[in-house]
Amino acid sequence: MRAAVRAADVEVGTELPEQTFVVTRADLVRYAGASGDFNPIHWNERTATGVGLPGVIAHGMLTMGLAGRAVTAWVGDPAALVEYTVRFGRPVVVPDGDTGAEITVRGRVAAVLEGGRARVDLTVTSGGEKVLSLARAVLALT
């Protein structure tokens, strides 16, 4: 893990490094087992399209977790994440194949708050579409 980001080094507009995560159907199976969410829209094409989805979709909480991981990797300390909110905007469609779906996370410091805290606004996309809305993290910096 890298050294923690210091409050003195952060200002409004500071950009987090872009991170891209690949999610495959195998990842969805592993996540289902870990989370206990075995909803067939996350593994069965027929069920997913039968309820009006474009195909099998990633678990929203998996997408949220990957975006959170991008923030904690940047700050260098998972315990620095003190508040985290998102709205699920669009599903991440995961095609059947080895390439999977890419989820790209970009972040920017939107506010420097009292007490050494900073708010980071995230842009999370897949297939050129924004998949999380109002994604924000508040970090306690050293």
PECORNOR-V734962 format. One record per backbone hydrogen bond with DSSP energy under -0.5 kcal/mol. NH is the residue of the N-H (numbers start at 1). CO is the residue of the C=O. If there is no record, write none. Layout:
nh/co
NH/CO
NH/CO
This chain:
nh/co
5/75
9/6
10/7
13/109
14/11
16/107
19/105
21/103
23/101
28/24
29/25
30/26
31/27
32/28
33/29
34/30
35/31
36/32
38/36
42/39
43/40
44/40
45/43
48/44
49/45
50/46
51/47
51/48
52/49
53/48
57/41
58/92
63/59
64/60
65/61
66/62
67/63
68/64
69/65
70/66
71/67
72/68
73/69
74/70
75/71
76/72
80/77
81/78
82/80
82/138
83/138
85/136
87/133
89/87
89/131
90/131
93/91
94/56
95/93
97/95
101/23
103/21
104/125
105/19
106/123
107/16
108/121
109/14
110/108
110/119
111/119
113/111
113/117
116/113
117/113
117/114
118/139
119/111
120/118
120/137
121/108
121/119
122/135
123/106
124/122
124/132
125/104
125/123
126/129
129/126
131/124
132/124
133/87
135/122
136/85
136/134
137/120
138/83
139/118
140/80
141/116
141/139
142/5
